[in-house]
């Protein structure tokens, strides 16, 4: 089944959600594995964020909106970076991350 075969994917999702999910994950994994090695970690991180947004959403429409918002946020950041580059402005320096959690040591066994 090709990724572009929307009707087939929709029919599978309706008739066998578990098979749809397995095929969806296999298709994503094939895509990620085919990406250049230097891009795979970032792509897998992005896919993880997408999967977490899907998991946190209460329904498919909510998941779509969450993922769309992620896309538009990233697009806005890229647009701002391009504007700064075109205008010759230096890129902003991110401040050091603030430590907000206490690190607990685990005893060695």
Gaussian input, Z-matrix of N, CA and C with variables (Angstrom, degrees):
# hf/3-21g

backbone

0 1
 N
 C     1     B1
 C     2     B2     1     A1
 N     3     B3     2     A2     1     D1
 C     4     B4     3     A3     2     D2
 C     5     B5     4     A4     3     D3
 N     6     B6     5     A5     4     D4
 C     7     B7     6     A6     5     D5
 C     8     B8     7     A7     6     D6
 N     9     B9     8     A8     7     D7
 C    10    B10     9     A9     8     D8
 C    11    B11    10    A10     9     D9
 N    12    B12    11    A11    10    D10
 C    13    B13    12    A12    11    D11
 C    14    B14    13    A13    12    D12
 N    15    B15    14    A14    13    D13
 C    16    B16    15    A15    14    D14
 C    17    B17    16    A16    15    D15
 N    18    B18    17    A17    16    D16
 C    19    B19    18    A18    17    D17
 C    20    B20    19    A19    18    D18
 N    21    B21    20    A20    19    D19
 C    22    B22    21    A21    20    D20
 C    23    B23    22    A22    21    D21
 N    24    B24    23    A23    22    D22
 C    25    B25    24    A24    23    D23
 C    26    B26    25    A25    24    D24
 N    27    B27    26    A26    25    D25
 C    28    B28    27    A27    26    D26
 C    29    B29    28    A28    27    D27
 N    30    B30    29    A29    28    D28
 C    31    B31    30    A30    29    D29
 C    32    B32    31    A31    30    D30
 N    33    B33    32    A32    31    D31
 C    34    B34    33    A33    32    D32
 C    35    B35    34    A34    33    D33
 N    36    B36    35    A35    34    D34
 C    37    B37    36    A36    35    D35
 C    38    B38    37    A37    36    D36
 N    39    B39    38    A38    37    D37
 C    40    B40    39    A39    38    D38
 C    41    B41    40    A40    39    D39
 N    42    B42    41    A41    40    D40
 C    43    B43    42    A42    41    D41
 C    44    B44    43    A43    42    D42
 N    45    B45    44    A44    43    D43
 C    46    B46    45    A45    44    D44
 C    47    B47    46    A46    45    D45
 N    48    B48    47    A47    46    D46
 C    49    B49    48    A48    47    D47
 C    50    B50    49    A49    48    D48
 N    51    B51    50    A50    49    D49
 C    52    B52    51    A51    50    D50
 C    53    B53    52    A52    51    D51
 N    54    B54    53    A53    52    D52
 C    55    B55    54    A54    53    D53
 C    56    B56    55    A55    54    D54
 N    57    B57    56    A56    55    D55
 C    58    B58    57    A57    56    D56
 C    59    B59    58    A58    57    D57
 N    60    B60    59    A59    58    D58
 C    61    B61    60    A60    59    D59
 C    62    B62    61    A61    60    D60
 N    63    B63    62    A62    61    D61
 C    64    B64    63    A63    62    D62
 C    65    B65    64    A64    63    D63
 N    66    B66    65    A65    64    D64
 C    67    B67    66    A66    65    D65
 C    68    B68    67    A67    66    D66
 N    69    B69    68    A68    67    D67
 C    70    B70    69    A69    68    D68
 C    71    B71    70    A70    69    D69
 N    72    B72    71    A71    70    D70
 C    73    B73    72    A72    71    D71
 C    74    B74    73    A73    72    D72
 N    75    B75    74    A74    73    D73
 C    76    B76    75    A75    74    D74
 C    77    B77    76    A76    75    D75
 N    78    B78    77    A77    76    D76
 C    79    B79    78    A78    77    D77
 C    80    B80    79    A79    78    D78
 N    81    B81    80    A80    79    D79
 C    82    B82    81    A81    80    D80
 C    83    B83    82    A82    81    D81
 N    84    B84    83    A83    82    D82
 C    85    B85    84    A84    83    D83
 C    86    B86    85    A85    84    D84
 N    87    B87    86    A86    85    D85
 C    88    B88    87    A87    86    D86
 C    89    B89    88    A88    87    D87
 N    90    B90    89    A89    88    D88
 C    91    B91    90    A90    89    D89
 C    92    B92    91    A91    90    D90
 N    93    B93    92    A92    91    D91
 C    94    B94    93    A93    92    D92
 C    95    B95    94    A94    93    D93
 N    96    B96    95    A95    94    D94
 C    97    B97    96    A96    95    D95
 C    98    B98    97    A97    96    D96
 N    99    B99    98    A98    97    D97
 C   100   B100    99    A99    98    D98
 C   101   B101   100   A100    99    D99
 N   102   B102   101   A101   100   D100
 C   103   B103   102   A102   101   D101
 C   104   B104   103   A103   102   D102
 N   105   B105   104   A104   103   D103
 C   106   B106   105   A105   104   D104
 C   107   B107   106   A106   105   D105
 N   108   B108   107   A107   106   D106
 C   109   B109   108   A108   107   D107
 C   110   B110   109   A109   108   D108
 N   111   B111   110   A110   109   D109
 C   112   B112   111   A111   110   D110
 C   113   B113   112   A112   111   D111
 N   114   B114   113   A113   112   D112
 C   115   B115   114   A114   113   D113
 C   116   B116   115   A115   114   D114
 N   117   B117   116   A116   115   D115
 C   118   B118   117   A117   116   D116
 C   119   B119   118   A118   117   D117
 N   120   B120   119   A119   118   D118
 C   121   B121   120   A120   119   D119
 C   122   B122   121   A121   120   D120
 N   123   B123   122   A122   121   D121
 C   124   B124   123   A123   122   D122
 C   125   B125   124   A124   123   D123
 N   126   B126   125   A125   124   D124
 C   127   B127   126   A126   125   D125
 C   128   B128   127   A127   126   D126
 N   129   B129   128   A128   127   D127
 C   130   B130   129   A129   128   D128
 C   131   B131   130   A130   129   D129
 N   132   B132   131   A131   130   D130
 C   133   B133   132   A132   131   D131
 C   134   B134   133   A133   132   D132
 N   135   B135   134   A134   133   D133
 C   136   B136   135   A135   134   D134
 C   137   B137   136   A136   135   D135
 N   138   B138   137   A137   136   D136
 C   139   B139   138   A138   137   D137
 C   140   B140   139   A139   138   D138
 N   141   B141   140   A140   139   D139
 C   142   B142   141   A141   140   D140
 C   143   B143   142   A142   141   D141
 N   144   B144   143   A143   142   D142
 C   145   B145   144   A144   143   D143
 C   146   B146   145   A145   144   D144
 N   147   B147   146   A146   145   D145
 C   148   B148   147   A147   146   D146
 C   149   B149   148   A148   147   D147
 N   150   B150   149   A149   148   D148
 C   151   B151   150   A150   149   D149
 C   152   B152   151   A151   150   D150
 N   153   B153   152   A152   151   D151
 C   154   B154   153   A153   152   D152
 C   155   B155   154   A154   153   D153
 N   156   B156   155   A155   154   D154
 C   157   B157   156   A156   155   D155
 C   158   B158   157   A157   156   D156
 N   159   B159   158   A158   157   D157
 C   160   B160   159   A159   158   D158
 C   161   B161   160   A160   159   D159
 N   162   B162   161   A161   160   D160
 C   163   B163   162   A162   161   D161
 C   164   B164   163   A163   162   D162
 N   165   B165   164   A164   163   D163
 C   166   B166   165   A165   164   D164
 C   167   B167   166   A166   165   D165
 N   168   B168   167   A167   166   D166
 C   169   B169   168   A168   167   D167
 C   170   B170   169   A169   168   D168
 N   171   B171   170   A170   169   D169
 C   172   B172   171   A171   170   D170
 C   173   B173   172   A172   171   D171
 N   174   B174   173   A173   172   D172
 C   175   B175   174   A174   173   D173
 C   176   B176   175   A175   174   D174
 N   177   B177   176   A176   175   D175
 C   178   B178   177   A177   176   D176
 C   179   B179   178   A178   177   D177
 N   180   B180   179   A179   178   D178
 C   181   B181   180   A180   179   D179
 C   182   B182   181   A181   180   D180
 N   183   B183   182   A182   181   D181
 C   184   B184   183   A183   182   D182
 C   185   B185   184   A184   183   D183
 N   186   B186   185   A185   184   D184
 C   187   B187   186   A186   185   D185
 C   188   B188   187   A187   186   D186
 N   189   B189   188   A188   187   D187
 C   190   B190   189   A189   188   D188
 C   191   B191   190   A190   189   D189
 N   192   B192   191   A191   190   D190
 C   193   B193   192   A192   191   D191
 C   194   B194   193   A193   192   D192
 N   195   B195   194   A194   193   D193
 C   196   B196   195   A195   194   D194
 C   197   B197   196   A196   195   D195
 N   198   B198   197   A197   196   D196
 C   199   B199   198   A198   197   D197
 C   200   B200   199   A199   198   D198
 N   201   B201   200   A200   199   D199
 C   202   B202   201   A201   200   D200
 C   203   B203   202   A202   201   D201
 N   204   B204   203   A203   202   D202
 C   205   B205   204   A204   203   D203
 C   206   B206   205   A205   204   D204
 N   207   B207   206   A206   205   D205
 C   208   B208   207   A207   206   D206
 C   209   B209   208   A208   207   D207
 N   210   B210   209   A209   208   D208
 C   211   B211   210   A210   209   D209
 C   212   B212   211   A211   210   D210
 N   213   B213   212   A212   211   D211
 C   214   B214   213   A213   212   D212
 C   215   B215   214   A214   213   D213
 N   216   B216   215   A215   214   D214
 C   217   B217   216   A216   215   D215
 C   218   B218   217   A217   216   D216
 N   219   B219   218   A218   217   D217
 C   220   B220   219   A219   218   D218
 C   221   B221   220   A220   219   D219
 N   222   B222   221   A221   220   D220
 C   223   B223   222   A222   221   D221
 C   224   B224   223   A223   222   D222
 N   225   B225   224   A224   223   D223
 C   226   B226   225   A225   224   D224
 C   227   B227   226   A226   225   D225
 N   228   B228   227   A227   226   D226
 C   229   B229   228   A228   227   D227
 C   230   B230   229   A229   228   D228
 N   231   B231   230   A230   229   D229
 C   232   B232   231   A231   230   D230
 C   233   B233   232   A232   231   D231
 N   234   B234   233   A233   232   D232
 C   235   B235   234   A234   233   D233
 C   236   B236   235   A235   234   D234
 N   237   B237   236   A236   235   D235
 C   238   B238   237   A237   236   D236
 C   239   B239   238   A238   237   D237
 N   240   B240   239   A239   238   D238
 C   241   B241   240   A240   239   D239
 C   242   B242   241   A241   240   D240
 N   243   B243   242   A242   241   D241
 C   244   B244   243   A243   242   D242
 C   245   B245   244   A244   243   D243
 N   246   B246   245   A245   244   D244
 C   247   B247   246   A246   245   D245
 C   248   B248   247   A247   246   D246
 N   249   B249   248   A248   247   D247
 C   250   B250   249   A249   248   D248
 C   251   B251   250   A250   249   D249
 N   252   B252   251   A251   250   D250
 C   253   B253   252   A252   251   D251
 C   254   B254   253   A253   252   D252
 N   255   B255   254   A254   253   D253
 C   256   B256   255   A255   254   D254
 C   257   B257   256   A256   255   D255
 N   258   B258   257   A257   256   D256
 C   259   B259   258   A258   257   D257
 C   260   B260   259   A259   258   D258
 N   261   B261   260   A260   259   D259
 C   262   B262   261   A261   260   D260
 C   263   B263   262   A262   261   D261
 N   264   B264   263   A263   262   D262
 C   265   B265   264   A264   263   D263
 C   266   B266   265   A265   264   D264
 N   267   B267   266   A266   265   D265
 C   268   B268   267   A267   266   D266
 C   269   B269   268   A268   267   D267
 N   270   B270   269   A269   268   D268
 C   271   B271   270   A270   269   D269
 C   272   B272   271   A271   270   D270
 N   273   B273   272   A272   271   D271
 C   274   B274   273   A273   272   D272
 C   275   B275   274   A274   273   D273
 N   276   B276   275   A275   274   D274
 C   277   B277   276   A276   275   D275
 C   278   B278   277   A277   276   D276
 N   279   B279   278   A278   277   D277
 C   280   B280   279   A279   278   D278
 C   281   B281   280   A280   279   D279
 N   282   B282   281   A281   280   D280
 C   283   B283   282   A282   281   D281
 C   284   B284   283   A283   282   D282
 N   285   B285   284   A284   283   D283
 C   286   B286   285   A285   284   D284
 C   287   B287   286   A286   285   D285
 N   288   B288   287   A287   286   D286
 C   289   B289   288   A288   287   D287
 C   290   B290   289   A289   288   D288
 N   291   B291   290   A290   289   D289
 C   292   B292   291   A291   290   D290
 C   293   B293   292   A292   291   D291
 N   294   B294   293   A293   292   D292
 C   295   B295   294   A294   293   D293
 C   296   B296   295   A295   294   D294
 N   297   B297   296   A296   295   D295
 C   298   B298   297   A297   296   D296
 C   299   B299   298   A298   297   D297
 N   300   B300   299   A299   298   D298
 C   301   B301   300   A300   299   D299
 C   302   B302   301   A301   300   D300
 N   303   B303   302   A302   301   D301
 C   304   B304   303   A303   302   D302
 C   305   B305   304   A304   303   D303
 N   306   B306   305   A305   304   D304
 C   307   B307   306   A306   305   D305
 C   308   B308   307   A307   306   D306
 N   309   B309   308   A308   307   D307
 C   310   B310   309   A309   308   D308
 C   311   B311   310   A310   309   D309
 N   312   B312   311   A311   310   D310
 C   313   B313   312   A312   311   D311
 C   314   B314   313   A313   312   D312
 N   315   B315   314   A314   313   D313
 C   316   B316   315   A315   314   D314
 C   317   B317   316   A316   315   D315
 N   318   B318   317   A317   316   D316
 C   319   B319   318   A318   317   D317
 C   320   B320   319   A319   318   D318
 N   321   B321   320   A320   319   D319
 C   322   B322   321   A321   320   D320
 C   323   B323   322   A322   321   D321
 N   324   B324   323   A323   322   D322
 C   325   B325   324   A324   323   D323
 C   326   B326   325   A325   324   D324

   B1=1.4559
   B2=1.5250
   B3=1.2971
   B4=1.4525
   B5=1.5142
   B6=1.3197
   B7=1.4514
   B8=1.5243
   B9=1.3311
   B10=1.4490
   B11=1.5294
   B12=1.3094
   B13=1.4612
   B14=1.5270
   B15=1.3286
   B16=1.4597
   B17=1.5180
   B18=1.3202
   B19=1.4687
   B20=1.5239
   B21=1.3233
   B22=1.4675
   B23=1.5255
   B24=1.3248
   B25=1.4597
   B26=1.5274
   B27=1.3107
   B28=1.4634
   B29=1.5231
   B30=1.3178
   B31=1.4639
   B32=1.5269
   B33=1.3349
   B34=1.4640
   B35=1.5235
   B36=1.3283
   B37=1.4647
   B38=1.5187
   B39=1.3093
   B40=1.4667
   B41=1.5284
   B42=1.3351
   B43=1.4569
   B44=1.5252
   B45=1.3375
   B46=1.4660
   B47=1.5362
   B48=1.3458
   B49=1.4662
   B50=1.5324
   B51=1.3192
   B52=1.4751
   B53=1.5297
   B54=1.3068
   B55=1.4674
   B56=1.5237
   B57=1.3243
   B58=1.4622
   B59=1.5204
   B60=1.3268
   B61=1.4673
   B62=1.5219
   B63=1.3338
   B64=1.4695
   B65=1.5230
   B66=1.3116
   B67=1.4654
   B68=1.5268
   B69=1.3250
   B70=1.4681
   B71=1.5272
   B72=1.3318
   B73=1.4646
   B74=1.5296
   B75=1.3346
   B76=1.4710
   B77=1.5268
   B78=1.3075
   B79=1.4678
   B80=1.5233
   B81=1.3267
   B82=1.4647
   B83=1.5218
   B84=1.3253
   B85=1.4668
   B86=1.5284
   B87=1.3245
   B88=1.4691
   B89=1.5250
   B90=1.3086
   B91=1.4622
   B92=1.5273
   B93=1.3253
   B94=1.4634
   B95=1.5289
   B96=1.3080
   B97=1.4660
   B98=1.5260
   B99=1.3379
   B100=1.4609
   B101=1.5259
   B102=1.3213
   B103=1.4675
   B104=1.5236
   B105=1.3318
   B106=1.4698
   B107=1.5288
   B108=1.3165
   B109=1.4657
   B110=1.5230
   B111=1.3419
   B112=1.4650
   B113=1.5251
   B114=1.3305
   B115=1.4720
   B116=1.5311
   B117=1.3137
   B118=1.4604
   B119=1.5205
   B120=1.3095
   B121=1.4702
   B122=1.5225
   B123=1.3252
   B124=1.4669
   B125=1.5323
   B126=1.3304
   B127=1.4646
   B128=1.5234
   B129=1.3168
   B130=1.4699
   B131=1.5307
   B132=1.3196
   B133=1.4672
   B134=1.5228
   B135=1.3222
   B136=1.4610
   B137=1.5225
   B138=1.3281
   B139=1.4633
   B140=1.5267
   B141=1.3240
   B142=1.4628
   B143=1.5252
   B144=1.3384
   B145=1.4710
   B146=1.5262
   B147=1.3198
   B148=1.4684
   B149=1.5213
   B150=1.3253
   B151=1.4696
   B152=1.5301
   B153=1.3349
   B154=1.4673
   B155=1.5308
   B156=1.3126
   B157=1.4666
   B158=1.5226
   B159=1.3125
   B160=1.4727
   B161=1.5299
   B162=1.3243
   B163=1.4640
   B164=1.5282
   B165=1.3198
   B166=1.4655
   B167=1.5229
   B168=1.3108
   B169=1.4595
   B170=1.5275
   B171=1.3232
   B172=1.4610
   B173=1.5266
   B174=1.3342
   B175=1.4665
   B176=1.5325
   B177=1.3402
   B178=1.4658
   B179=1.5334
   B180=1.3180
   B181=1.4598
   B182=1.5277
   B183=1.3180
   B184=1.4581
   B185=1.5288
   B186=1.3292
   B187=1.4659
   B188=1.5234
   B189=1.3138
   B190=1.4636
   B191=1.5230
   B192=1.3128
   B193=1.4664
   B194=1.5244
   B195=1.3214
   B196=1.4657
   B197=1.5350
   B198=1.3287
   B199=1.4622
   B200=1.5297
   B201=1.3137
   B202=1.4640
   B203=1.5277
   B204=1.3207
   B205=1.4649
   B206=1.5289
   B207=1.3368
   B208=1.4612
   B209=1.5263
   B210=1.3401
   B211=1.4570
   B212=1.5250
   B213=1.3394
   B214=1.4557
   B215=1.5285
   B216=1.3213
   B217=1.4616
   B218=1.5240
   B219=1.3286
   B220=1.4647
   B221=1.5254
   B222=1.3258
   B223=1.4609
   B224=1.5277
   B225=1.3186
   B226=1.4585
   B227=1.5197
   B228=1.3243
   B229=1.4639
   B230=1.5250
   B231=1.3364
   B232=1.4661
   B233=1.5266
   B234=1.3299
   B235=1.4715
   B236=1.5244
   B237=1.3357
   B238=1.4611
   B239=1.5304
   B240=1.3345
   B241=1.4624
   B242=1.5246
   B243=1.3232
   B244=1.4599
   B245=1.5234
   B246=1.3240
   B247=1.4680
   B248=1.5208
   B249=1.3382
   B250=1.4645
   B251=1.5268
   B252=1.3339
   B253=1.4582
   B254=1.5214
   B255=1.3188
   B256=1.4643
   B257=1.5245
   B258=1.3177
   B259=1.4639
   B260=1.5269
   B261=1.3223
   B262=1.4564
   B263=1.5139
   B264=1.3118
   B265=1.4629
   B266=1.5279
   B267=1.3083
   B268=1.4660
   B269=1.5274
   B270=1.2961
   B271=1.4639
   B272=1.5190
   B273=1.3283
   B274=1.4625
   B275=1.5263
   B276=1.2974
   B277=1.4602
   B278=1.5180
   B279=1.3317
   B280=1.4574
   B281=1.5188
   B282=1.3348
   B283=1.4620
   B284=1.5291
   B285=1.3050
   B286=1.4654
   B287=1.5207
   B288=1.3234
   B289=1.4553
   B290=1.5226
   B291=1.3119
   B292=1.4616
   B293=1.5179
   B294=1.3050
   B295=1.4517
   B296=1.5229
   B297=1.3243
   B298=1.4544
   B299=1.5251
   B300=1.3140
   B301=1.4577
   B302=1.5202
   B303=1.2990
   B304=1.4509
   B305=1.5252
   B306=1.3257
   B307=1.4471
   B308=1.5180
   B309=1.3004
   B310=1.4606
   B311=1.5110
   B312=1.3296
   B313=1.4618
   B314=1.5189
   B315=1.3154
   B316=1.4573
   B317=1.5200
   B318=1.3552
   B319=1.4638
   B320=1.5288
   B321=1.3313
   B322=1.4722
   B323=1.5281
   B324=1.2904
   B325=1.4816
   B326=1.4935
   A1=108.23
   A2=116.15
   A3=121.27
   A4=109.93
   A5=115.60
   A6=120.21
   A7=111.49
   A8=117.78
   A9=121.46
   A10=112.42
   A11=119.08
   A12=122.46
   A13=110.38
   A14=115.94
   A15=121.77
   A16=111.95
   A17=117.49
   A18=120.37
   A19=111.48
   A20=116.58
   A21=119.64
   A22=110.89
   A23=116.42
   A24=120.57
   A25=110.33
   A26=116.91
   A27=120.97
   A28=110.79
   A29=117.18
   A30=120.69
   A31=110.77
   A32=116.83
   A33=120.08
   A34=110.48
   A35=117.49
   A36=120.79
   A37=111.07
   A38=116.10
   A39=120.64
   A40=111.95
   A41=117.10
   A42=120.34
   A43=114.13
   A44=116.85
   A45=120.57
   A46=109.66
   A47=116.73
   A48=119.76
   A49=114.23
   A50=117.12
   A51=119.47
   A52=110.75
   A53=117.17
   A54=120.88
   A55=110.23
   A56=116.63
   A57=120.36
   A58=110.30
   A59=116.62
   A60=120.81
   A61=110.79
   A62=117.26
   A63=120.42
   A64=110.46
   A65=116.55
   A66=120.21
   A67=110.75
   A68=116.75
   A69=120.39
   A70=109.85
   A71=116.15
   A72=119.88
   A73=111.46
   A74=116.99
   A75=120.42
   A76=110.66
   A77=117.35
   A78=121.34
   A79=110.49
   A80=116.47
   A81=120.34
   A82=109.86
   A83=117.04
   A84=120.79
   A85=110.76
   A86=118.00
   A87=121.13
   A88=110.13
   A89=116.64
   A90=120.35
   A91=110.98
   A92=116.60
   A93=120.36
   A94=111.00
   A95=116.98
   A96=120.94
   A97=111.72
   A98=117.33
   A99=121.28
   A100=112.28
   A101=117.09
   A102=120.53
   A103=109.83
   A104=117.16
   A105=119.22
   A106=110.37
   A107=115.61
   A108=121.49
   A109=112.03
   A110=116.83
   A111=119.32
   A112=112.76
   A113=118.02
   A114=121.63
   A115=113.26
   A116=117.00
   A117=119.72
   A118=113.62
   A119=118.80
   A120=119.83
   A121=110.51
   A122=116.58
   A123=120.03
   A124=111.11
   A125=116.80
   A126=120.14
   A127=111.20
   A128=116.87
   A129=119.40
   A130=110.67
   A131=116.43
   A132=119.70
   A133=111.07
   A134=116.28
   A135=120.32
   A136=110.43
   A137=117.09
   A138=119.93
   A139=110.43
   A140=117.16
   A141=120.52
   A142=109.85
   A143=116.56
   A144=120.11
   A145=110.78
   A146=117.06
   A147=120.90
   A148=109.91
   A149=116.68
   A150=120.33
   A151=111.34
   A152=117.03
   A153=119.86
   A154=111.23
   A155=117.30
   A156=119.82
   A157=110.27
   A158=117.37
   A159=120.65
   A160=109.88
   A161=116.11
   A162=120.84
   A163=111.16
   A164=116.86
   A165=120.96
   A166=112.46
   A167=117.43
   A168=121.15
   A169=110.29
   A170=114.93
   A171=119.79
   A172=112.83
   A173=116.99
   A174=120.59
   A175=108.14
   A176=117.28
   A177=120.04
   A178=114.16
   A179=117.87
   A180=119.51
   A181=110.40
   A182=116.90
   A183=120.92
   A184=110.61
   A185=116.75
   A186=120.60
   A187=110.27
   A188=116.64
   A189=120.83
   A190=110.93
   A191=116.52
   A192=120.71
   A193=110.59
   A194=117.39
   A195=121.09
   A196=110.95
   A197=116.22
   A198=120.69
   A199=110.08
   A200=116.78
   A201=120.49
   A202=110.60
   A203=116.74
   A204=120.20
   A205=111.43
   A206=116.63
   A207=120.19
   A208=110.11
   A209=115.73
   A210=120.77
   A211=110.89
   A212=116.85
   A213=120.05
   A214=111.86
   A215=117.38
   A216=120.25
   A217=110.30
   A218=116.48
   A219=120.42
   A220=110.74
   A221=116.53
   A222=120.37
   A223=110.29
   A224=117.06
   A225=120.68
   A226=112.04
   A227=116.80
   A228=120.45
   A229=110.95
   A230=116.75
   A231=120.16
   A232=111.24
   A233=115.70
   A234=120.33
   A235=110.10
   A236=117.01
   A237=120.79
   A238=111.00
   A239=117.04
   A240=120.71
   A241=110.33
   A242=117.12
   A243=120.49
   A244=110.62
   A245=116.93
   A246=120.54
   A247=110.97
   A248=116.71
   A249=120.08
   A250=110.68
   A251=116.31
   A252=120.58
   A253=110.88
   A254=116.38
   A255=121.14
   A256=110.78
   A257=117.18
   A258=121.64
   A259=112.80
   A260=117.30
   A261=120.63
   A262=113.91
   A263=117.44
   A264=120.74
   A265=108.90
   A266=117.25
   A267=118.47
   A268=110.35
   A269=114.86
   A270=119.82
   A271=109.06
   A272=117.68
   A273=119.26
   A274=110.57
   A275=114.90
   A276=120.85
   A277=107.26
   A278=115.39
   A279=119.39
   A280=108.69
   A281=117.07
   A282=118.49
   A283=109.63
   A284=114.48
   A285=118.55
   A286=109.19
   A287=117.02
   A288=118.80
   A289=111.26
   A290=115.32
   A291=120.26
   A292=108.72
   A293=114.68
   A294=119.06
   A295=107.48
   A296=116.06
   A297=119.80
   A298=112.89
   A299=116.03
   A300=118.04
   A301=109.66
   A302=115.69
   A303=120.74
   A304=107.86
   A305=117.04
   A306=121.69
   A307=108.13
   A308=115.77
   A309=120.59
   A310=109.36
   A311=117.68
   A312=118.93
   A313=110.82
   A314=114.77
   A315=120.08
   A316=107.46
   A317=116.51
   A318=118.17
   A319=110.94
   A320=114.36
   A321=119.15
   A322=108.73
   A323=114.15
   A324=119.29
   A325=111.30
   D1=126.32
   D2=178.70
   D3=-80.64
   D4=150.13
   D5=179.66
   D6=-61.00
   D7=-29.15
   D8=-176.08
   D9=-77.96
   D10=-10.22
   D11=-176.88
   D12=-80.23
   D13=74.71
   D14=-174.66
   D15=-56.60
   D16=-46.02
   D17=-177.30
   D18=-61.28
   D19=-38.91
   D20=178.17
   D21=-66.66
   D22=-43.22
   D23=178.13
   D24=-62.45
   D25=-43.85
   D26=-179.88
   D27=-63.32
   D28=-41.95
   D29=179.04
   D30=-64.45
   D31=-41.39
   D32=178.89
   D33=-64.98
   D34=-42.44
   D35=179.37
   D36=-60.47
   D37=-37.32
   D38=-179.00
   D39=-75.69
   D40=-41.52
   D41=-175.03
   D42=-83.63
   D43=-32.96
   D44=-176.00
   D45=-149.75
   D46=81.33
   D47=-177.17
   D48=-55.85
   D49=-35.53
   D50=-179.83
   D51=-66.76
   D52=-42.69
   D53=177.60
   D54=-65.84
   D55=-38.77
   D56=176.82
   D57=-59.39
   D58=-47.73
   D59=-178.25
   D60=-63.25
   D61=-41.99
   D62=178.86
   D63=-62.54
   D64=-43.14
   D65=179.72
   D66=-68.40
   D67=-38.37
   D68=178.16
   D69=-60.23
   D70=-47.90
   D71=-179.53
   D72=-64.28
   D73=-39.68
   D74=179.05
   D75=-65.15
   D76=-39.13
   D77=179.43
   D78=-66.04
   D79=-43.36
   D80=178.38
   D81=-63.33
   D82=-45.03
   D83=-179.67
   D84=-61.84
   D85=-40.86
   D86=178.35
   D87=-62.45
   D88=-41.58
   D89=178.59
   D90=-64.35
   D91=-47.28
   D92=-178.87
   D93=-63.75
   D94=-40.42
   D95=-179.35
   D96=-67.68
   D97=-28.03
   D98=-179.56
   D99=-82.29
   D100=-12.47
   D101=-179.82
   D102=-71.43
   D103=154.83
   D104=176.20
   D105=-55.84
   D106=143.00
   D107=-175.49
   D108=-54.56
   D109=-37.19
   D110=-177.29
   D111=-70.01
   D112=-13.94
   D113=179.87
   D114=-103.04
   D115=-13.19
   D116=-171.66
   D117=-63.28
   D118=-41.93
   D119=-177.72
   D120=-62.10
   D121=-44.76
   D122=179.79
   D123=-65.24
   D124=-41.77
   D125=178.63
   D126=-64.58
   D127=-40.83
   D128=178.44
   D129=-65.88
   D130=-36.74
   D131=176.42
   D132=-63.93
   D133=-42.07
   D134=177.68
   D135=-64.29
   D136=-43.06
   D137=179.15
   D138=-63.28
   D139=-36.89
   D140=177.16
   D141=-60.99
   D142=-45.58
   D143=179.33
   D144=-62.00
   D145=-41.17
   D146=178.06
   D147=-62.55
   D148=-46.46
   D149=179.73
   D150=-60.88
   D151=-39.18
   D152=179.17
   D153=-66.99
   D154=-38.39
   D155=176.74
   D156=-65.05
   D157=-39.38
   D158=177.27
   D159=-63.42
   D160=-41.29
   D161=-178.08
   D162=-68.03
   D163=-38.40
   D164=-178.01
   D165=-75.03
   D166=-21.90
   D167=-176.87
   D168=-72.52
   D169=147.94
   D170=-178.55
   D171=-82.74
   D172=-16.42
   D173=179.97
   D174=-161.21
   D175=168.84
   D176=-177.41
   D177=-59.49
   D178=-37.45
   D179=179.44
   D180=-64.79
   D181=-42.69
   D182=177.40
   D183=-60.96
   D184=-40.59
   D185=178.12
   D186=-62.30
   D187=-43.13
   D188=179.48
   D189=-61.29
   D190=-43.09
   D191=179.60
   D192=-65.22
   D193=-42.94
   D194=179.15
   D195=-60.57
   D196=-45.83
   D197=-178.41
   D198=-68.40
   D199=-38.48
   D200=176.33
   D201=-61.44
   D202=-42.03
   D203=177.82
   D204=-62.78
   D205=-38.57
   D206=175.75
   D207=-59.37
   D208=-44.40
   D209=-178.55
   D210=-62.90
   D211=-46.86
   D212=-177.71
   D213=-67.35
   D214=-34.26
   D215=175.72
   D216=-63.17
   D217=-46.43
   D218=178.92
   D219=-63.65
   D220=-39.88
   D221=178.61
   D222=-62.16
   D223=-43.49
   D224=178.48
   D225=-61.74
   D226=-40.37
   D227=178.17
   D228=-64.68
   D229=-40.70
   D230=177.22
   D231=-64.80
   D232=-42.18
   D233=179.12
   D234=-61.31
   D235=-45.18
   D236=179.46
   D237=-62.42
   D238=-41.29
   D239=179.12
   D240=-64.89
   D241=-40.12
   D242=177.90
   D243=-64.77
   D244=-43.51
   D245=177.89
   D246=-58.74
   D247=-43.45
   D248=179.26
   D249=-63.38
   D250=-40.87
   D251=179.99
   D252=-64.23
   D253=-46.11
   D254=-179.51
   D255=-63.56
   D256=-37.85
   D257=-178.33
   D258=-85.56
   D259=0.01
   D260=177.59
   D261=74.67
   D262=18.13
   D263=-179.66
   D264=-84.82
   D265=144.31
   D266=176.48
   D267=-69.73
   D268=149.43
   D269=176.80
   D270=-67.64
   D271=142.55
   D272=179.11
   D273=-65.89
   D274=146.68
   D275=178.28
   D276=-95.59
   D277=124.12
   D278=177.80
   D279=-72.35
   D280=131.96
   D281=176.54
   D282=-67.11
   D283=159.39
   D284=178.32
   D285=-58.60
   D286=139.88
   D287=179.72
   D288=-60.65
   D289=140.79
   D290=179.25
   D291=-83.95
   D292=136.00
   D293=179.27
   D294=-82.86
   D295=118.79
   D296=-176.45
   D297=-116.64
   D298=0.87
   D299=-178.46
   D300=-128.48
   D301=148.38
   D302=175.66
   D303=-85.52
   D304=128.71
   D305=178.72
   D306=-85.07
   D307=124.03
   D308=-177.89
   D309=-101.24
   D310=127.99
   D311=177.67
   D312=-76.05
   D313=145.31
   D314=175.96
   D315=-107.81
   D316=131.27
   D317=-178.86
   D318=-67.66
   D319=144.29
   D320=176.82
   D321=-76.49
   D322=147.69
   D323=178.94
   D324=-95.04

